[in-house]
Amino acid sequence: MKNLTGYIVAAIVAIALLSSSLYIVDQRQSAIVLQLGEIVSVKTSPGLYWKIPLIQNVRYFDNRIQTFESPEPERYITSEKKNVLVDSFVKWRIVDPKQYYISTGGDEARAQIRLSQTINSSLRDQIGNLTVHDVISKQRDMITDMMRRKSDLDSRKIGVQVIDVRLKRVDLPQQVSDSVYKRMEAERKRVANELRSTGAAESEQIRADADRQREVIVANAYKQAQTIKGQGDASATAIYAQAFSKNPEFYAFYRSLEAYRKGFDGKNSTLLLSPDSEFFKYFRHSGSKP
């Protein structure tokens, strides 16, 4: 029984030693083997590897692309001495585990701080030579490309490759934004007032032209009406003259009847005339025979 127990203990110890002497590197990882704090080997290929138990230990690092975003927008000054707030992010990965461990101690937070300092320095240099309009619009791609190259060159010193750098948002500070919005509002009001003034001037011109055309039309209509009336009066006069020449006595009698009708058209009409007046010419001879 004592021998069996010894064998079992020996087997357990052997299995423990064997398991502690083996380690696996995943295809998404790289590893460094440390012996008493010193790097003795670097494993970048996936597989099963040996190490000395109790003396050597393994540190793993993720080879996949990682993202680091600035927690708060950073303030930068343009060539116009104006402040802008820039929010950015970085895509990076570990390409040299040994250098990464030596530079950062394998601490991802330290690596991100180094990347943040590099990006901020690069952005400060780039934006300091550009205007706000350039930063917001046409120069944006150029800025990100130069930042990526410069930050990648610096990050290689700590065993990191910068894949991409992007500007998520470029804003003006609140007080500057308010000033810009007020200036834009004033400009829009100026344009609106200018359009209103132009519209009012064109409206007055249209009204004046319409009034002129109306006066011309009325004048032409009055002229035509007077011409027609004159032609009618001339025709009437000719007809009267023709009728008068045919029977003057009858025409005179007809005109007298018209005068009587118009003179006595009211209910209380009163005329003060001499009895031998020409007005009563046909009344005086109304009973006589011809």
VENNOR-V421780 format. One record per backbone hydrogen bond with DSSP energy under -0.5 kcal/mol. CO is the residue of the C=O (numbers start at 1). NH is the residue of the N-H. Records with the same first field share a line. If there is no record, write none. Layout:
CO->NH ; NH
This chain:
1->5
2->6
3->7
4->8
5->9
6->10
7->11
8->12
9->13
10->14
11->15
12->16
13->17
14->18
15->19
16->20
17->21
18->21
19->22
21->51
23->49
24->26
25->47
26->29
28->63 ; 64
30->61
31->43
32->34 ; 59
33->40 ; 41
34->36 ; 57
35->38
38->35
41->33
42->44
43->31
47->25
49->23
51->53
52->55 ; 56
53->55
55->36
57->34
59->32
61->30
62->94
66->92
68->90
74->86
76->84
78->81
82->78
83->173
84->76 ; 86
85->171
86->74 ; 88
87->168 ; 169
88->70
89->166
90->68 ; 92
91->163 ; 164
92->66
93->161
96->100
97->101
98->102
99->103
100->104 ; 106
101->105
104->107
106->108
107->111
108->112
109->113
110->114
111->115
112->116
113->117
114->118
115->119
116->120
117->121
118->122
119->123
120->124
121->125
122->126
123->127
124->128
126->129
127->79 ; 130
130->79
131->135
132->136
133->137
134->139
137->140
139->143
140->144
141->145
142->146
143->147
144->148
145->149
146->150
147->151
148->152
149->153
150->154
151->155
152->156
154->157
155->158 ; 160
156->159
159->95 ; 96
161->93 ; 163
164->91
166->89 ; 168
169->87
171->85
173->177
174->178
175->179
176->180
177->181
178->182
179->183
180->184
181->185
182->186
183->187
184->188
185->189
186->190
187->191
188->192
189->193
190->194
191->195
192->196
193->197
194->198
195->199
196->200
197->201
198->202
199->203
200->204
201->205
202->206
203->207
204->208
205->209
206->210
207->211
208->212
209->213
210->214
211->215
212->216
213->217
214->218
215->219
216->220
217->221
218->222
219->223
220->224
221->225
222->226
223->227
224->228
225->229
226->230
227->231
228->232
229->233
230->234
231->235
232->236
233->237
234->238
235->239
236->240
237->241
238->242
239->243
240->244
241->245
242->246
243->247
247->251
248->252
249->253
250->254
251->255
252->256
253->257
254->258
255->259
256->260
257->261
258->262
259->263
260->264
262->265
266->269
271->273
274->277
277->280
278->281
280->284
281->285
283->286
